[in-house]
Amino acid sequence: MTEQTTLFNSNYKSLDEIRLRKAQLRTDLTKDSNKIARLWNELMHKPKDKNTPTQRFSGVISTGAGVLDGLILGWKLYRKFGGKQPAGVLNKKFSLFKKKK
């Protein structure tokens, strides 16, 4: 901080000194800007996955099992609350499988 205050209070004796200081400040600002942009990207953007093919395959299988489970649940709920009741020998003999009125 003392360096910055001495630089602001320094007296320039020629235009070349001002141009040199301006170029130095511009490079410092560019470096700081690039550093901030890099840190922002690391903070906000998820890095690319570096999974092995086995991990990707396992993820696909897990997702597929979850979708299948959801479809089966949906089908069961549909049949229970609004769909046709399954027709068969057991439904005629046992009232357990009939829809309650």
Sequence and secondary structure as in RCSB ss.txt:
>XXXX:A:sequence
MTEQTTLFNSNYKSLDEIRLRKAQLRTDLTKDSNKIARLWNELMHKPKDKNTPTQRFSGVISTGAGVLDGLILGW
KLYRKFGGKQPAGVLNKKFSLFKKKK
>XXXX:A:secstr
 HHHHHHHH    SHHHHHHHHHHHHHHHHHHHHHHHHHHHHHHS       HHHHHHHHHHHHHHHHHHHHHHH
HHHHHHTS    SHHHHH GGGS   
